[in-house]
Amino acid sequence: MYRVDSSIASAETLPSEFYLDDDTWKKVKEKIFGTNWLYLTDADLAFSGLNNVHPDWLLENYLDEPILLVQGEESIQAYTNVCTHRGFLLVPHPAQMKKIVCGYHGRRFDLQGQFEHMPEFEEAENFPRPCDHLPIVPLQRWRQFLFSGVNPTFDFSAIHNRLEERLSFLPFESFRFAPEYSKTYNVHAHWTLYCDNYLEGFHIPFVHDSLGAILDYGKYTTECYDQMVLQIGYSDGSGFTFDLPEGHPDFGKDVAAYYYWIFPNFMLNIYPWGVQLNIVRPVTKDFTRVEFLYYIHNAEIFNIMQGDKLAEKTEREDEFVVEAVQRGIKSRFYQAGRFSPKREKGVHYFHRLLSESLAPV
């Protein structure tokens, strides 16, 4: 369907048709979001009270898959939150339960998702069958963060190991979730355009004066891995940097920020003050919601850097350019662009992943 050359020096970007075509939009939902690991929730927040069951959604209003998380004695399991009788949503709110009972017709399951009882089914033949149990949904964990998917085809351990390679020294579990700073932005553009913009620092000198003032643009680097892109921002010598331990891949360097992107729609922005999660949630071909979740490790550095204000300013600047691109790609005179081999390795890799995911089997 689409092809992006493996050589960035000769490759063209995805054509404007990719962002505008209705059929492509539909295929992306199943072929990309239906086959990859997606961020679901923070396990510590989901089970912070007395509840042992927690309903959630994989990209509500887009992929729209209802998930039920169940806290066991040793681990969390995920099941569909849909009754195997008539499709009723089983658990509407976090709760403490000994059994899962459907509020529509009373079908009952144990906390391992196994069917136990159904009223008025004495005369049903060949019942129950294996399909009457709750289907298990894939679930993986990195630190306190849970990832799930409909049918992930990529080994999550590769993501886990790559994150730990540079972030193992950070105690994410002790970071304080800061709902007072967390918020959702409405972006009037295709979700991939938002990711395009995130995956390159090329625009920083032209768009982000405040962010650019604390980063050494000349040292800004991009590394591409399986299903992941890492951008490293180095200090210009006047800002805060990480205290990296000996043996760390970047020991001795003035690293000011790590920007991780995991295909297709999840970002980790790690700063000396803590971490900001970005979840890109597609809604329509020209409308996207982007969720910012803050976890603070060092409040003093956060306040000095004005972490929330810098992020707000940077986000608004990004929205301006991304929304302008959304309008621009509709031009009859624009078809596709080229990549900067020096500055747009991440965008090129993203376009290759998109095109390869949509290729006919």
Summary of the structure (lengths in Angstrom):
residues: 361
radius of gyration: 22.3
end to end distance: 10.8
largest distance: 77.0
contacts: 1075
relative contact order: 0.16
helix: 28%
strand: 28%
